[in-house]
């Protein structure tokens, strides 16, 4: 058995460390669990008390290729034997270029015909989002940005402004950035009147037009940014019908369309990018999380004529594209391209969808099961008839899970979604064992 609990959770060492954390660390950072981790391997975590857990959170979707993936560790060690840091702006190095070439090729593959692409590397998803907005504004010589309800794009000032949820992300941090406008997201489960998806797509697009054409003028819009699958917003996939209309509108008015695949990229939905399944070719693509296999790195990739808009020196950063992180990311690309990991991810998605929908049929507190591939969410409600959000049920399931050996986390505008971010390398036995714990927790809620 993978799960091995030697103490009550949290164990005494974790409790002691939490007390030290409260004394030494700022209040702001939150914790999904009170567990302090000592080791990780694949889809299994071990805490400081020797308890073993199955990891259904993957460090918020970062270690999609598993904790300490051998190829990633080997690449990082090899790079560490050469040098740790140089600063790409001072003495450039080869693996930064090689990673950009990989990102460029994968971006071009999203388009019906090859496009010339270029990339820029940064440290975090939020930093890449910030640069996407900067570049779009320079390229178009416009200012207005449209984002969507339920979105999460990061915690730095522009990224935070683009993020929909106010508390905790924006609470107390105003004033926010100007010239940011918000349109409805096609959230089918919560769309008024519960029409079918094609009707939701049309109604939602008409509301988008009301923002773009009446609150604004298309000639003043620099960019539209969206998540192909909402991350913090509750794992809601974009409707392809809506995206196709949005793509046509942005093309017609020379607006930069930005896809934020920070959480949905690198196999999380069963393909390298979620855009691939949705049939969308963006102008700029933001990546992070799973890109680095556990190391901090992000990428911004797009059409060369857009990416080259800033003057030399206009974008950059001391640590962006750190050589260790570049080595790790190249190893992740190698895994995606030369193993069966993406095929396994697709199969994992089918298994999860089937299992989770069987829970919904038995539990009146589950309102919706949705996602794309293995990026699946469970939305809890007080009643399937009223659809009133039930954050307490989601929180209760997460707590039951970690107290019984499984790490998972919530999401959603209403804090009522349990999201599954399994390492794509998880074994069948680990998957079955972890799902059995969650299923028991769901049965206790019912």
Secondary structure in CASP SS format (residue, H / E / C, confidence):
PFRMAT SS
TARGET T0000
AUTHOR 0000-0000-0000
METHOD secondary structure of the structure
MODEL  1
X C 1.00
X C 1.00
X C 1.00
X E 1.00
X C 1.00
X C 1.00
X C 1.00
X C 1.00
X C 1.00
X C 1.00
X C 1.00
X H 1.00
X H 1.00
X H 1.00
X H 1.00
X H 1.00
X H 1.00
X H 1.00
X H 1.00
X H 1.00
X H 1.00
X H 1.00
X H 1.00
X H 1.00
X C 1.00
X C 1.00
X C 1.00
X C 1.00
X C 1.00
X C 1.00
X C 1.00
X C 1.00
X C 1.00
X C 1.00
X C 1.00
X C 1.00
X E 1.00
X E 1.00
X E 1.00
X E 1.00
X E 1.00
X E 1.00
X C 1.00
X E 1.00
X E 1.00
X E 1.00
X E 1.00
X C 1.00
X C 1.00
X C 1.00
X C 1.00
X E 1.00
X E 1.00
X E 1.00
X E 1.00
X C 1.00
X C 1.00
X H 1.00
X H 1.00
X H 1.00
X H 1.00
X C 1.00
X C 1.00
X C 1.00
X C 1.00
X C 1.00
X E 1.00
X C 1.00
X C 1.00
X H 1.00
X H 1.00
X H 1.00
X H 1.00
X H 1.00
X H 1.00
X H 1.00
X H 1.00
X H 1.00
X H 1.00
X H 1.00
X C 1.00
X C 1.00
X C 1.00
X C 1.00
X C 1.00
X C 1.00
X C 1.00
X C 1.00
X C 1.00
X C 1.00
X C 1.00
X C 1.00
X C 1.00
X H 1.00
X H 1.00
X H 1.00
X H 1.00
X H 1.00
X H 1.00
X H 1.00
X H 1.00
X H 1.00
X H 1.00
X H 1.00
X H 1.00
X H 1.00
X H 1.00
X H 1.00
X C 1.00
X C 1.00
X C 1.00
X C 1.00
X C 1.00
X C 1.00
X C 1.00
X C 1.00
X E 1.00
X E 1.00
X E 1.00
X E 1.00
X E 1.00
X E 1.00
X C 1.00
X C 1.00
X H 1.00
X H 1.00
X H 1.00
X H 1.00
X H 1.00
X H 1.00
X H 1.00
X H 1.00
X H 1.00
X H 1.00
X H 1.00
X H 1.00
X H 1.00
X H 1.00
X H 1.00
X H 1.00
X C 1.00
X C 1.00
X C 1.00
X E 1.00
X E 1.00
X E 1.00
X E 1.00
X E 1.00
X C 1.00
X C 1.00
X C 1.00
X C 1.00
X C 1.00
X C 1.00
X C 1.00
X C 1.00
X H 1.00
X H 1.00
X H 1.00
X H 1.00
X H 1.00
X H 1.00
X C 1.00
X C 1.00
X C 1.00
X C 1.00
X C 1.00
X C 1.00
X C 1.00
X C 1.00
X C 1.00
X C 1.00
X C 1.00
X C 1.00
X C 1.00
X C 1.00
X C 1.00
X C 1.00
X C 1.00
X E 1.00
X E 1.00
X E 1.00
X E 1.00
X C 1.00
X C 1.00
X C 1.00
X C 1.00
X H 1.00
X H 1.00
X H 1.00
X C 1.00
X C 1.00
X C 1.00
X C 1.00
X C 1.00
X C 1.00
X H 1.00
X H 1.00
X H 1.00
X H 1.00
X H 1.00
X H 1.00
X H 1.00
X H 1.00
X H 1.00
X H 1.00
X H 1.00
X H 1.00
X H 1.00
X H 1.00
X H 1.00
X H 1.00
X H 1.00
X H 1.00
X H 1.00
X C 1.00
X C 1.00
X H 1.00
X H 1.00
X H 1.00
X E 1.00
X E 1.00
X E 1.00
X E 1.00
X E 1.00
X E 1.00
X C 1.00
X C 1.00
X E 1.00
X C 1.00
X C 1.00
X C 1.00
X C 1.00
X C 1.00
X C 1.00
X C 1.00
X E 1.00
X C 1.00
X C 1.00
X H 1.00
X H 1.00
X H 1.00
X H 1.00
X H 1.00
X H 1.00
X H 1.00
X H 1.00
X H 1.00
X H 1.00
X H 1.00
X H 1.00
X H 1.00
X C 1.00
X C 1.00
X C 1.00
X E 1.00
X E 1.00
X E 1.00
X E 1.00
X E 1.00
X C 1.00
X C 1.00
X C 1.00
X C 1.00
X C 1.00
X C 1.00
X C 1.00
X C 1.00
X C 1.00
X C 1.00
X C 1.00
X C 1.00
X C 1.00
X H 1.00
X H 1.00
X H 1.00
X H 1.00
X H 1.00
X C 1.00
X C 1.00
X C 1.00
X C 1.00
X C 1.00
X E 1.00
X E 1.00
X E 1.00
X E 1.00
X C 1.00
X H 1.00
X H 1.00
X H 1.00
X H 1.00
X C 1.00
X C 1.00
X C 1.00
X C 1.00
X C 1.00
X E 1.00
X E 1.00
X E 1.00
X E 1.00
X E 1.00
X E 1.00
X H 1.00
X H 1.00
X H 1.00
X H 1.00
X C 1.00
X C 1.00
X C 1.00
X C 1.00
X C 1.00
X C 1.00
X C 1.00
X C 1.00
X C 1.00
X C 1.00
X C 1.00
X C 1.00
X C 1.00
X C 1.00
X C 1.00
X H 1.00
X H 1.00
X H 1.00
X H 1.00
X H 1.00
X H 1.00
X H 1.00
X H 1.00
X H 1.00
X H 1.00
X H 1.00
X H 1.00
X H 1.00
X H 1.00
X H 1.00
X H 1.00
X C 1.00
X C 1.00
X H 1.00
X H 1.00
X H 1.00
X H 1.00
X H 1.00
X H 1.00
X H 1.00
X H 1.00
X H 1.00
X H 1.00
X H 1.00
X H 1.00
X H 1.00
X H 1.00
X H 1.00
X H 1.00
X H 1.00
X H 1.00
X H 1.00
X H 1.00
X H 1.00
X H 1.00
X C 1.00
X C 1.00
X C 1.00
X E 1.00
X E 1.00
X E 1.00
X E 1.00
X E 1.00
X E 1.00
X E 1.00
X C 1.00
X C 1.00
X E 1.00
X E 1.00
X E 1.00
X E 1.00
X E 1.00
X E 1.00
X E 1.00
X C 1.00
X C 1.00
X C 1.00
X C 1.00
X C 1.00
X C 1.00
X C 1.00
X E 1.00
X C 1.00
X H 1.00
X H 1.00
X H 1.00
X H 1.00
X H 1.00
X H 1.00
X H 1.00
X H 1.00
X H 1.00
X H 1.00
X H 1.00
X H 1.00
X H 1.00
X C 1.00
X C 1.00
X E 1.00
X E 1.00
X C 1.00
X E 1.00
X E 1.00
X E 1.00
X C 1.00
X C 1.00
X C 1.00
X C 1.00
X C 1.00
X E 1.00
X E 1.00
X E 1.00
X E 1.00
X C 1.00
X C 1.00
X C 1.00
X C 1.00
X C 1.00
X C 1.00
X C 1.00
X H 1.00
X H 1.00
X H 1.00
X H 1.00
X H 1.00
X H 1.00
X H 1.00
X H 1.00
X H 1.00
X H 1.00
X H 1.00
X H 1.00
X H 1.00
X H 1.00
X H 1.00
X H 1.00
X H 1.00
X H 1.00
X C 1.00
END
